[in-house]
Amino acid sequence: MEHELTSRHEAMEQLTEEVLGLMEDLYQSGFDTVHDSTLQGMEKMAAKTGQYGMQYLSELLRQLAEEISESRHRMKQKTEQMAELYTKINEYLYICRQKTAYDRGLEYYS
C-alpha cells in the first residue's frame, strides 16, 4: 500500500513538473511567439491530465492552446484572456503541488 501511494505521489509530481515546464516555455517565449513544440506539448498534456482525472487543468490547457493557436491568425491578440488562463493554470499547479506535499506528510506520519 505504501509503495502504491508513493507511486501516485511521484506520478502527480512528474505530471505537474511537465506542465510547469510548458508554462515556463510559454513565459519565456511570450504569447505572440509560441513555439510549435510548446503548443503541441500543451495539447498533449491536456489529454494526459484528462486521463489522470484532472479535468479542470485539462480544460484550461486546452483553452489556452486553442487561444494561442487562434491568435496566430488574428491581427489583434486576446492577451488578457490568455494571461488569465495562464494564471489559473499556475495557481492550480501550485495548489496541486501543495496537496501532494501534505499528502506525503500525512502518509509519513500516519
Disulfide bonds with the S-S distance in Angstrom:
none
